[in-house]
Amino acid sequence: MSESNGTSFWVGDLDRYISIDDDDQDNEPAAQRELLEIEFDEIGELQLLTGKTISPRQLYENSISPSELRHAIHQSEMTIGFRSANFLQNVGEYTDSPLIGFVKGMLDLGRPYAIARYARWEHLDYPSALTATLPHGIRALINQLLASECITRTREVDASIRTALEPSKKGDMTAYRRTGLLQAALHRIADDTPTHPGGTELNRNRMRAMLALARLYFSTVELRLASIEELRSLLSIYEAERVIALRDGARITPNGRLIRSWCLRHIQPLLNLYPYSIRNGLKRALAHGLADFDRTTQVNELALAHCGILRMRAAGKARALALSK
């Protein structure tokens, strides 16, 4: 709290008046530093996973103010929830446990950035990429492809596409493999259409874009995870898939050409395109003992990820401003 006294203000936290006279402006920086130190002490060290810590002073040196850090902590608390693990165990509500909130919160926070980065990487327009991440959106894009190829939608065609997009039967397959199944389905549909010259004659550019969009859809679906163990399992599947790809030269190209190691570029989870702050937090979570996931530490990790997003946005605005000059 503060109150005015002529050209000075009483600052309760400092227990003194601060002058705002023009000839006494040198007091301002010192006062601000004292206020900052008070806020730093009030927030305290943030305990992270695997025994690591970070201080609000370190974050301030990286352009994160105490107020921004407090807001990030508040956002994290709202995401993770306030109910204790003991209460959840007693009532059997495991779906809303803090750890589930932490995993979902981290993955949800970085998803928009990863989608935008993927779109740039694959030379896709962002609206189409965003549309592809939605269940009805990917179906609409596939229908658009079929229409552009003058392939009439029938009950059989719809059933074939629905089977290729069905997530429940392919939980142990990577997005790359599932995209291969969709590609095969599209080729069969073209082959079975009397008025179409066949799968090998599908428009190369349209198919390239469609396969990239499908891989994005499957990549977002497989990251709908609820635990660290599910994330660990997904990463293990990708590691095994890359080993297989190196051994047998498996690949996926729009026109079936043989390109050595082509698929390795695509056999990676969307998580690899997430911001570093989120990837590092999840990496610590993967290395952490499951018994030591206390709620406060999870809140701090998610808050730190929020701070990383703030820094990225500030850097992006600074670059845009510099380019506009």
Buried (B, 14 or more C-beta within 10 A) or exposed (E): EEEEEEEBBBBEBBEEBBBBEEEEEEBEEEBEEBBBEBBBEEBEEBBBBEEBEBEBBEBBEEEBBBEBBBBBBEBBBEBBBEBEBEEBEEEEEEEEBBBBBBBBBBBEBBBEBBBBBBBEEBEBEEEBBBBBBEEEBBBEBBBEBBEEBEBEEEEEBEEBBEEBBEBEEBEEBBBBBBBBBBBBBBBBBBEBBEEBEEBEEBBEEBBBBBBBBBBBBBBBBBBEBBBBEBBEEBBEBBEEBBEEBEEEEBBBBBEEEEEEEBBBEBBBBBBEBBBEBBBBBBEBBBEBEEEEBBBEBBBBBBBBBBBBBBBBEEEEEEEEEEEEE
